[in-house]
């Protein structure tokens, strides 16, 4: 997930962008933070997600909130509902992608 506040430096790099990678493993207590960063690091996180066909979701406020957590931290209970909605969205995209790939073969 990422947020994009347009704060570009002199080199055109968006230093206001924030990105957070989360993972949920079924059976674990909660999703956890895999990566977090701002500016160039955020760009790299988003680029890596796209290269790996991992869907991205834009939510400025949530990305900012989650970016304050440490890598490996579990998502706080007060954010379960919103993060669950994102995980359902991502799961639906994955299912649709698999169906489209299967239908085109």
Helices and strands as residue ranges (DSSP letters): E 2-3, E 18-23, E 32-38, H 40-51, H 60-66, G 77-79, H 80-103
